[in-house]
Amino acid sequence: MPGYVYILANQQYGTLYIGVTSDLVARVYDHREGRTPGFAWKYGCKRLVWYEEHDRIVDAIQREKSLKRWYRQWKIELIEGINPNWDDL
């Protein structure tokens, strides 16, 4: 089963949320509609600014755990490497 790691933001250089899912479109929709109470909902993280696809969900979960340990600046550089304007993907 494939998996996705993704980063949501509430604005450019704002609060970041890192998550993992097997259905990226549905998960982002849920975040935008407020169907997932928690950190992302509390801080208004609805803008998909980065994502990465993995062949196996277990690999995506491992990558998510790794990214959560990264310094904030590293996460910003990761986002800006593919999305310099922080556009909603």
C-alpha positions as CSV (number, residue, x, y, z in Angstrom):
1,M,0.0,0.0,0.0
2,P,1.5,3.4,-1.0
3,G,1.8,6.2,1.6
4,Y,2.3,9.9,1.6
5,V,4.1,12.2,4.0
6,Y,2.9,15.8,3.9
7,I,3.4,19.2,5.4
8,L,0.6,21.6,6.0
9,A,1.0,25.3,7.0
10,N,-1.3,28.0,8.1
11,Q,0.7,30.7,6.2
12,Q,4.1,31.2,4.7
13,Y,6.7,30.6,7.5
14,G,3.8,29.9,9.9
15,T,2.9,26.9,11.9
16,L,3.8,23.6,10.3
17,Y,2.1,20.2,10.6
18,I,3.6,17.0,9.4
19,G,1.3,14.0,8.7
20,V,1.2,10.7,7.0
21,T,-1.7,9.1,5.0
22,S,-2.5,6.5,2.4
23,D,-5.0,8.9,0.6
24,L,-3.5,12.3,0.3
25,V,-6.4,14.0,-1.4
26,A,-9.0,12.7,1.1
27,R,-6.7,13.6,4.1
28,V,-6.1,17.2,2.9
29,Y,-9.8,17.6,2.2
30,D,-10.5,16.4,5.8
31,H,-8.1,19.0,7.2
32,R,-9.6,21.8,5.1
33,E,-13.1,20.9,6.2
34,G,-12.2,20.7,9.9
35,R,-12.9,17.0,10.1
36,T,-9.7,16.2,11.9
37,P,-9.6,17.9,15.3
38,G,-6.2,18.2,16.8
39,F,-3.0,20.2,16.2
40,A,-3.6,21.1,12.5
41,W,-7.2,22.2,13.2
42,K,-6.2,24.2,16.3
43,Y,-3.6,26.2,14.4
44,G,-5.4,26.5,11.1
45,C,-3.0,24.4,9.1
46,K,-4.9,23.9,5.8
47,R,-2.3,24.8,3.1
48,L,-0.6,21.8,1.6
49,V,3.0,23.1,1.0
50,W,4.9,19.8,0.6
51,Y,4.4,16.1,0.1
52,E,6.3,13.0,-0.7
53,E,5.0,9.7,-2.1
54,H,6.4,6.3,-0.9
55,D,5.7,2.8,-2.2
56,R,5.0,1.5,1.2
57,I,3.0,3.1,4.0
58,V,5.6,1.9,6.5
59,D,8.3,3.8,4.7
60,A,6.1,6.9,4.8
61,I,5.6,6.5,8.5
62,Q,9.3,6.2,9.1
63,R,9.9,9.3,7.0
64,E,7.3,11.2,9.0
65,K,8.9,10.3,12.3
66,S,12.3,11.4,10.9
67,L,11.0,14.8,9.7
68,K,9.3,15.5,13.0
69,R,12.8,15.4,14.6
70,W,14.3,17.9,12.1
71,Y,15.0,21.5,13.0
72,R,12.4,24.0,11.8
73,Q,14.9,25.6,9.4
74,W,15.5,22.2,7.7
75,K,11.8,21.8,7.2
76,I,11.5,25.3,5.6
77,E,14.4,24.5,3.3
78,L,12.7,21.2,2.3
79,I,9.5,23.0,1.5
80,E,11.2,25.8,-0.4
81,G,13.2,23.3,-2.4
82,I,10.1,22.4,-4.4
83,N,7.7,25.2,-3.4
84,P,9.6,28.5,-2.9
85,N,6.4,30.5,-2.8
86,W,4.6,28.2,-0.4
87,D,1.8,27.7,-2.9
88,D,-1.1,25.5,-1.9
89,L,-0.4,22.3,-3.8
